[in-house]
Amino acid sequence: MNVPITSARLTRLLNWLSAVRPWLLLAVLASLHALLWVGEDVSFGRVLLLVHVGLLLMWQPLVGAQSRVEARGLAALAVVVLALLVFYGPRVLSLWMLLLAGLIGGKVFYSTSRGPRVYYLGALAYLITALFTVALPRALPPGLSVPAGIDPLGLWLSPLALTVMLGVSGHERADRDRDVLDFVSGLFVLLLLAVLALGTLAAMLLSGVDYLRALLGTLGVLAAMLLLLSWAWNPRGGFGGLGVAFTRYVLSLALPYERWLESLAALSERDGRPEDFVARAANRLLALPLVAGGEWRTRGGDGPTHEGHFGERGTQRYEFEHPLLALALYTERPLSGGLVWHFNLLVQLLGQFYQARLRAEELRRLSYLSAIHDTGARLTHDVKNLLQSLNTLCYALQEADGPEDAARANALLSRQLPVITARLEATLDKLRRPTPADGEWMPAPEWLLAMSARFAGQGVAVEGATDPDQWLPGALYTAVAENLIANALQKRLTEPDIAIVLRLGGERLSVEDDGSPVPPELEARLLREPVASATGLGVGLYQSARLAEAAGYLLALDLNRVGCVRFALVPAAASARRSDAQH
């Protein structure tokens, strides 16, 4: 029962700290001002210093309230507090105020909202005023000249800066980024104030002037230097300045990472298994600074899990996760938060490339299956045409009653059996040795005569006037003509009186009938995808269109109306010229 109570009390304490946090900084500065008022009373000052440090620990933005502090951190904190108590005095207090000014200065430059920025500017103004009017003059050696009224003036005037903090309303005073600190800006403020303090002391020792003149003189020199530095950072007249040089330097720090990304892109273009790609990319991580070695493991997907290691083990281990990849890096020194984020981004990119390689492998397998399917569908289509021819011959033999009919059937059989045998051998040759889509070329008159013999006795008119020297891709034209005529003959079963015409004019092949048109809902899909068929697989026209496309030809529904349904096969270039002429 004690654990829930303790957890509830801790939660209430954290909520209370979050609610009063805007007031904690005021309490920190008020306790600091009380230390300045105490002056030379060291015993009472040490008691107030403990209160001041406690308030500072509740406000500080370096460690979150929910974070767990390790024993080493607590020991270091205890050593710092003990050193402050033992060496407490004006000089230690001045150094402490310099550090506080740097801490609050980092919040001033980071805050983007008006309320928190004014709030922290008031705190920084108080620290600077109290430091240079009260704390620093007390820390100077006894022989240096300090104006007599500067100490009480600073004690009474410096709290006026705190009224600026009180003027900020409660909802504007809340800092949404209270746990974020700009260390570079804070270090800049700390060094700037340190240069001002040390410059003032140096001016007093070298020139023999009093404190106020030395402070104003050093402040003027420092302002001039800052003005000159700001001009050099971004000069006019087309010069790049220090800003461009600094940006170039910062960007050059990322060159090893950019080179690794370039190598990652280059590795992705190579052939090989996806796990080999991950292993090579992980090995190249050794070229990055601070990386001593690492381990990687692929996961997910349908395939087996692969793992490997590279380099050597280090004292520090950092693990990075991707849905398909886990990678651990070893370093000799701890990495900052920015570097950890940077390495995590690199691992995410590596995981994306690995996922792309897995998809490429899957597409390659699917392409193999597609090739097998296309070959099977093409051969099935050829076998179906052969079976239809054999069925026609069998029907003719069955219907032959008298001697004359038997003689005609035998003549038909003697003509068609060699053709069927040749086509069956051609189909088996396709299975054993794939041929180009257009197949072997043959003279156009010879192909036209073969078609006349092929469809003799089936009620198909074969027409054409061709040049004797003209050659055609025989396999392509034969496959397309057989498929179109087979569909027309199938249509004749429901529409017995339709006429079927195969016509060849030059390179243009057309098959037409005078039956009913293709339905509109089917016309948009015909030749573009397999369609439902009551008498076959529904892929005949689709396969014919793909064969024609692979050979540089175009099979299209040329005309679709009542009394004329025409399919045409033409070279793709001629079809394009015709389309351009129509437009």
C-alpha positions in Angstrom: 0.0 0.0 0.0 2.9 2.3 0.5 4.0 2.3 -3.1 0.8 3.8 -4.6 0.8 6.5 -1.9 4.4 7.4 -2.6 3.7 7.5 -6.3 0.6 9.7 -5.8 2.6 12.1 -3.6 5.4 12.2 -6.2 2.9 12.9 -8.9 1.3 15.7 -6.9 4.8 17.1 -6.1 5.7 17.1 -9.8 2.4 18.8 -10.8 3.0 21.4 -8.1 6.5 22.1 -9.4 5.2 22.5 -12.9 2.5 25.0 -11.7 5.0 27.1 -9.6 7.9 26.8 -12.0 7.5 30.4 -13.5 7.8 31.7 -9.9 10.9 29.6 -9.1 13.3 31.7 -11.1 12.1 34.8 -9.2 12.7 32.9 -6.0 16.2 31.9 -7.1 17.1 35.5 -8.0 15.5 36.8 -4.7 17.6 34.4 -2.7 20.7 35.5 -4.6 19.9 39.1 -3.8 19.5 38.1 -0.2 23.1 36.7 -0.4 24.3 40.1 -1.7 22.5 41.9 1.2 24.2 39.6 3.8 27.6 40.7 2.6 30.4 39.7 4.9 28.3 37.5 7.2 29.8 34.2 6.0 27.8 31.8 8.3 24.4 33.3 7.5 25.5 33.5 3.8 26.2 29.8 3.7 22.7 29.0 5.0 21.2 31.3 2.4 23.4 29.6 -0.3 21.9 26.2 0.5 18.4 27.7 0.1 19.5 29.3 -3.1 21.0 26.1 -4.5 17.9 24.1 -3.6 15.6 26.6 -5.4 17.9 26.5 -8.4 17.8 22.7 -8.5 14.0 22.8 -8.6 14.0 25.4 -11.5 17.1 24.3 -13.5 16.3 23.3 -17.2 19.2 20.8 -17.6 17.5 17.7 -16.1 13.8 16.9 -16.4 11.7 16.4 -13.3 10.9 12.8 -14.3 14.5 11.9 -15.0 16.4 9.5 -12.8 19.7 10.9 -11.5 22.6 8.4 -11.3 24.8 8.1 -8.2 27.7 9.7 -10.1 25.6 12.7 -10.9 24.5 13.1 -7.2 28.2 12.7 -6.1 29.3 15.4 -8.5 26.5 17.7 -7.3 27.4 17.2 -3.7 31.1 18.0 -4.5 30.1 21.3 -6.2 27.8 22.4 -3.4 30.5 21.5 -0.8 33.1 23.5 -2.7 30.7 26.5 -2.8 30.1 26.3 1.0 33.8 25.9 1.8 35.1 28.6 -0.5 32.1 30.9 -0.1 33.1 34.6 -0.6 32.8 37.6 -3.0 34.9 35.9 -5.7 33.1 32.6 -5.6 29.8 34.5 -5.6 30.9 36.5 -8.7 31.9 33.3 -10.5 28.6 31.8 -9.6 26.6 34.7 -11.0 28.6 34.5 -14.2 27.5 30.9 -14.6 23.9 31.8 -13.8 24.0 34.5 -16.4 25.2 32.0 -19.0 22.5 29.6 -18.1 19.7 32.2 -18.4 21.3 33.6 -21.5 20.8 30.3 -23.2 17.1 30.5 -22.5 16.9 34.1 -23.8 18.2 33.3 -27.3 16.2 30.1 -27.6 12.8 31.4 -26.5 10.7 32.5 -29.5 7.6 33.7 -27.7 7.4 37.3 -26.5 6.4 36.4 -22.9 9.2 34.0 -22.0 11.8 36.1 -23.8 10.9 39.3 -21.8 10.8 37.2 -18.7 14.3 35.8 -19.2 15.7 39.2 -20.4 14.6 40.7 -17.0 16.4 37.9 -15.2 19.5 38.4 -17.3 19.4 42.2 -16.8 19.2 41.7 -13.0 22.2 39.3 -13.0 24.4 41.7 -15.1 23.5 44.7 -13.0 24.1 43.0 -9.7 27.3 41.4 -10.9 28.9 44.6 -12.1 27.6 46.9 -9.4 27.8 44.7 -6.3 29.5 41.3 -6.6 32.5 42.2 -8.8 33.5 45.4 -7.0 33.5 43.4 -3.7 35.7 40.7 -5.3 38.4 43.2 -6.4 41.7 43.4 -4.6 41.7 46.0 -1.7 44.2 48.3 -3.4 42.0 49.1 -6.5 39.8 52.2 -6.6 36.1 51.6 -6.4 33.4 54.4 -6.1 32.0 54.5 -2.6 28.3 54.6 -3.5 28.2 51.9 -6.2 27.5 49.1 -3.7 24.3 50.5 -2.1 23.2 51.8 -5.5 23.4 48.3 -7.0 21.7 46.8 -4.0 18.7 49.1 -4.5 18.6 49.5 -8.3 19.2 45.9 -9.5 15.9 44.6 -8.1 14.1 47.0 -10.5 14.9 44.5 -13.3 12.9 41.9 -11.4 9.8 44.1 -11.7 10.0 43.4 -15.5 9.6 39.7 -14.7 6.6 40.5 -12.5 5.1 42.5 -15.4 4.8 39.4 -17.6 1.4 37.8 -17.1 1.1 34.2 -15.9 0.0 32.6 -19.2 2.7 34.4 -21.1 5.4 33.6 -18.5 4.9 29.8 -19.1 7.7 28.4 -21.2 6.7 25.5 -23.3 10.4 24.7 -24.0 11.5 25.1 -20.4 13.6 21.9 -20.6 15.5 23.0 -23.7 18.7 25.1 -23.5 20.8 26.7 -26.2 24.3 25.8 -24.9 26.1 27.8 -27.6 24.2 31.0 -26.9 24.6 30.5 -23.1 28.4 29.9 -23.6 28.6 33.0 -25.7 26.9 35.1 -23.0 29.2 33.6 -20.3 32.4 34.3 -22.3 31.2 37.8 -23.1 30.6 38.7 -19.5 33.8 37.0 -18.5 35.8 39.1 -21.0 34.1 42.3 -19.7 34.9 41.5 -16.1 38.5 40.5 -16.8 39.0 43.4 -19.2 37.8 45.8 -16.5 40.3 44.3 -14.0 43.1 44.5 -16.5 42.3 48.1 -17.3 42.4 49.0 -13.6 45.7 47.3 -13.1 47.4 48.6 -16.2 46.0 52.1 -16.5 45.4 52.9 -12.8 41.9 54.2 -13.4 39.0 53.6 -11.1 36.5 50.9 -11.5 33.7 52.9 -13.2 36.0 54.3 -15.9 37.6 50.9 -16.5 34.2 49.3 -16.8 32.9 51.9 -19.3 36.1 51.8 -21.3 36.1 48.0 -21.5 32.4 48.1 -22.4 33.1 50.6 -25.2 36.0 48.5 -26.6 33.9 45.3 -26.4 30.9 47.0 -28.2 33.2 48.2 -31.0 34.6 44.7 -31.4 31.1 43.2 -31.5 30.1 45.7 -34.1 33.2 44.9 -36.2 32.5 41.2 -35.8 28.9 41.5 -36.8 29.9 43.4 -40.0 32.5 40.7 -40.8 30.0 38.0 -40.2 27.7 39.4 -42.9 29.4 42.1 -44.9 27.8 44.0 -47.9 29.1 44.4 -51.4 29.1 40.8 -52.4 31.5 39.3 -49.9 30.7 36.1 -48.2 32.0 37.0 -44.7 32.6 34.8 -41.7 29.0 33.5 -41.8 29.6 31.7 -45.1 33.0 30.4 -43.9 31.4 29.1 -40.7 28.5 27.5 -42.5 30.9 25.9 -44.9 32.9 24.5 -42.0 29.7 23.2 -40.3 28.6 21.5 -43.5 32.0 19.9 -44.0 31.6 18.1 -40.7 28.8 16.0 -42.3 31.0 15.0 -45.3 31.6 11.4 -44.0 27.9 10.9 -43.6 27.2 12.3 -47.1 29.9 10.0 -48.5 28.3 7.0 -46.7 24.9 8.0 -48.2 26.5 8.2 -51.7 28.0 4.7 -51.2 24.6 3.5 -50.0 23.0 4.7 -53.2 25.8 3.1 -55.2 25.4 -0.2 -53.4 21.7 -0.3 -54.1 22.4 -0.4 -57.8 24.5 -3.5 -57.6 23.1 -7.0 -58.0 23.0 -9.4 -55.1 20.8 -10.6 -52.2 19.3 -8.0 -49.9 21.2 -9.3 -46.8 24.5 -8.9 -48.7 23.6 -5.3 -49.4 23.0 -4.7 -45.7 26.3 -6.4 -44.8 28.3 -4.2 -47.3 26.5 -1.0 -46.2 27.1 -1.8 -42.5 30.8 -2.4 -43.1 31.1 1.0 -44.6 29.8 2.5 -41.4 33.3 2.0 -40.0 34.4 5.0 -42.1 32.3 7.3 -40.0 33.9 9.0 -37.0 33.5 7.4 -33.6 32.2 4.1 -34.9 34.3 1.1 -33.7 32.0 -1.7 -34.9 28.5 -3.0 -34.7 26.0 -5.8 -35.3 23.0 -6.0 -37.6 20.0 -8.3 -37.9 17.2 -8.4 -40.5 13.8 -9.4 -39.4 10.2 -9.5 -40.7 9.1 -10.6 -44.1 8.5 -14.1 -45.2 12.2 -15.1 -45.6 14.7 -16.3 -43.0 16.4 -13.9 -40.5 20.0 -12.9 -41.3 22.5 -11.3 -39.0 26.2 -10.3 -39.0 28.7 -8.1 -37.3 31.5 -5.7 -38.4 34.4 -4.0 -36.7 35.2 -4.4 -33.0 33.2 -4.0 -29.8 33.5 -0.7 -28.0 32.7 0.6 -24.5 29.4 2.2 -25.6 26.5 0.4 -27.3 23.6 2.2 -29.1 20.7 0.3 -30.6 18.6 1.5 -33.6 15.4 0.0 -34.8 13.7 -0.3 -38.2 10.6 -2.5 -38.9 12.8 -4.8 -41.0 16.2 -4.1 -39.6 17.9 -3.9 -36.2 21.4 -2.4 -35.9 23.7 -1.8 -32.9 26.7 0.5 -33.0 29.7 0.4 -30.7 31.7 3.5 -30.0 34.6 4.3 -27.7 33.1 7.5 -26.4 29.5 8.5 -25.5 27.5 10.1 -28.3 25.6 13.3 -28.0 21.9 13.5 -28.6 22.4 15.1 -32.0 24.8 12.3 -33.1 22.4 9.6 -31.9 19.6 11.2 -33.9 21.9 11.4 -36.9 22.9 7.7 -36.7 19.2 6.8 -36.2 18.4 8.7 -39.4 21.1 6.8 -41.3 19.8 3.4 -40.0 16.3 4.4 -41.1 17.6 5.1 -44.6 19.5 1.8 -44.6 16.2 0.1 -43.6 14.3 1.8 -46.4 16.9 0.7 -49.0 16.8 -2.8 -47.6 13.0 -2.8 -47.9 13.3 -1.6 -51.5 15.7 -4.5 -52.3 13.2 -6.9 -50.7 10.5 -5.5 -52.9 12.7 -5.8 -56.0 13.3 -9.4 -55.2 9.6 -10.0 -54.8 8.9 -8.2 -58.2 11.6 -10.4 -59.8 9.9 -13.5 -58.5 6.5 -12.2 -59.7 8.0 -11.5 -63.1 9.2 -15.1 -63.4 5.7 -16.3 -62.5 4.2 -13.8 -64.9 6.5 -15.1 -67.7 5.5 -18.7 -66.9 1.8 -17.7 -66.9 2.1 -15.8 -70.2 3.9 -18.7 -71.8 1.3 -21.1 -70.5 -1.6 -18.9 -71.6 -0.1 -18.5 -75.1 0.4 -22.3 -75.5 -3.0 -23.0 -74.1 -4.4 -20.6 -76.7 -2.6 -22.4 -79.5 -3.7 -25.8 -78.2 -7.3 -24.6 -78.0 -7.2 -23.5 -81.7 -5.8 -26.9 -82.6 -8.6 -28.7 -80.7 -11.2 -26.5 -82.4 -9.7 -27.5 -85.8 -9.8 -31.2 -84.8 -13.3 -30.8 -83.6 -14.3 -29.3 -86.9 -12.7 -32.2 -88.8 -14.4 -34.7 -86.6 -17.8 -33.0 -87.1 -17.2 -33.1 -90.9 -16.4 -36.8 -90.8 -19.5 -37.6 -88.8 -21.8 -35.7 -91.1 -20.4 -37.4 -94.2 -23.3 -39.8 -95.2 -22.9 -40.5 -98.9 -19.8 -41.3 -101.0 -19.5 -37.7 -102.2 -19.6 -36.4 -98.7 -17.0 -38.9 -97.6 -14.8 -38.0 -100.5 -15.0 -34.3 -99.6 -14.4 -35.1 -95.9 -11.3 -37.2 -96.8 -10.0 -34.4 -99.0 -10.5 -31.9 -96.2 -8.8 -34.3 -93.8 -5.8 -34.7 -96.1 -5.4 -31.0 -96.5 -5.8 -30.1 -92.8 -4.0 -32.8 -91.0 -0.5 -31.7 -92.3 -1.4 -28.2 -91.3 -2.5 -29.2 -87.8 0.7 -31.4 -87.5 2.9 -28.4 -88.5 1.1 -26.1 -86.0 1.4 -28.7 -83.2 5.2 -29.0 -83.9 5.4 -25.2 -83.9 3.7 -25.1 -80.5 6.1 -27.7 -79.1 9.0 -25.7 -80.5 7.8 -22.6 -78.6 7.8 -24.6 -75.4 11.3 -25.9 -76.0 12.9 -22.9 -77.6 11.1 -19.4 -77.1 11.0 -17.4 -80.3 10.4 -13.7 -80.9 6.9 -12.4 -80.8 6.7 -11.9 -84.6 8.1 -15.4 -85.4 9.5 -16.3 -88.8 8.7 -14.0 -91.8 7.1 -15.4 -94.9 5.8 -14.0 -98.3 2.4 -12.4 -98.0 0.9 -14.4 -101.0 2.0 -17.6 -99.5 0.5 -16.7 -96.1 -2.8 -15.7 -97.8 -3.0 -19.1 -99.6 -2.3 -20.9 -96.3 -5.2 -19.1 -94.7 -7.5 -19.9 -97.6 -6.7 -23.6 -97.2 -6.9 -23.3 -93.4 -10.5 -22.0 -93.4 -11.8 -23.7 -96.5 -15.2 -25.2 -95.8 -15.8 -23.1 -92.7 -17.7 -20.3 -94.3 -14.9 -17.8 -94.0 -14.2 -15.6 -97.0 -10.5 -14.9 -97.5 -9.7 -11.8 -99.6 -6.6 -9.8 -100.4 -4.4 -8.3 -103.0 -0.7 -8.3 -102.0 2.6 -7.5 -103.6 4.5 -10.7 -104.5 7.6 -9.3 -102.9 5.9 -8.4 -99.6 6.9 -10.4 -96.4 4.9 -10.7 -93.2 5.6 -12.0 -89.7 3.8 -15.2 -90.3 3.5 -16.5 -86.8 2.0 -13.2 -85.5 -0.5 -12.9 -88.4 -1.5 -16.5 -88.1 -2.1 -16.4 -84.4 -4.1 -13.2 -84.6 -6.2 -14.4 -87.6 -7.0 -17.8 -86.0 -8.1 -16.2 -82.7 -10.3 -13.6 -84.4 -11.9 -16.1 -86.8 -12.4 -18.6 -83.9 -14.3 -15.9 -82.0 -16.4 -15.1 -85.1 -17.2 -18.8 -85.6 -18.2 -19.0 -82.0 -20.5 -16.0 -82.6 -22.0 -17.7 -85.6 -23.5 -20.4 -83.3 -25.9 -17.8 -81.8 -26.2 -15.8 -85.0 -26.2 -18.4 -87.8 -26.5 -16.1 -90.9 -23.5 -13.8 -90.3 -20.8 -13.5 -92.9 -17.1 -13.7 -91.8 -14.4 -12.0 -94.0 -10.6 -12.2 -93.6 -9.0 -9.4 -95.6 -5.3 -8.6 -96.2 -4.3 -5.4 -97.8 -0.6 -4.6 -97.7 0.4 -5.0 -94.0 -3.2 -4.4 -92.8 -5.0 -7.5 -91.7 -8.7 -7.3 -90.8 -11.4 -9.8 -89.7 -15.0 -8.6 -89.8 -18.5 -9.9 -89.5 -22.0 -8.4 -90.0 -23.4 -9.5 -86.7 -24.2 -7.7 -83.5 -21.7 -5.2 -82.0 -19.6 -5.7 -78.9 -21.4 -4.5 -75.8 -20.2 -1.0 -74.6 -19.3 -2.2 -71.1 -17.0 -4.9 -72.8 -15.6 -2.7 -75.5 -13.6 -0.5 -73.0 -11.9 -3.5 -71.5 -11.4 -5.6 -74.7 -7.8 -6.1 -75.8 -6.6 -4.3 -72.6 -7.2 -7.0 -70.0 -8.6 -10.6 -69.8 -12.4 -10.6 -70.0 -15.0 -13.1 -68.9 -15.8 -15.8 -71.5 -18.5 -18.5 -71.5 -16.5 -20.7 -74.0 -12.9 -20.2 -73.1 -10.4 -18.7 -70.7 -11.1 -15.1 -71.8 -7.4 -14.4 -72.6 -7.3 -15.0 -76.4 -7.8 -11.4 -77.6 -5.7 -10.1 -74.7 -2.8 -12.4 -75.6 -3.1 -11.5 -79.3 -3.0 -7.8 -78.4 0.1 -8.3 -76.3 1.8 -10.4 -79.0 1.1 -7.7 -81.5 2.4 -5.0 -79.2 5.7 -6.9 -78.5 6.2 -7.2 -82.3 5.6 -3.5 -83.0 2.0 -3.9 -84.2 -1.4 -2.8 -83.0 -4.5 -4.9 -82.7 -7.6 -2.8 -82.3 -11.4 -2.9 -82.6 -11.5 -0.8 -85.8 -15.3 -0.6 -86.2 -18.1 -1.6 -83.9 -21.7 -1.1 -85.0 -24.7 -3.2 -86.0 -23.9 -5.0 -89.3 -20.1 -4.5 -89.1 -17.7 -5.5 -86.4 -14.1 -5.3 -87.6 -10.8 -6.0 -85.8 -7.7 -4.8 -87.6 -4.0 -5.5 -87.1 -1.6 -2.8 -88.4 2.0 -1.7 -87.7 2.1 0.6 -84.7 3.9 3.3 -86.7 1.2 3.3 -89.4 -1.5 3.6 -86.7 0.2 6.5 -85.1 0.5 8.3 -88.5 -3.2 7.7 -89.1 -4.1 9.0 -85.7 -2.1 12.2 -86.2 -3.7 12.8 -89.6 -7.2 12.5 -88.0 -6.3 15.1 -85.4 
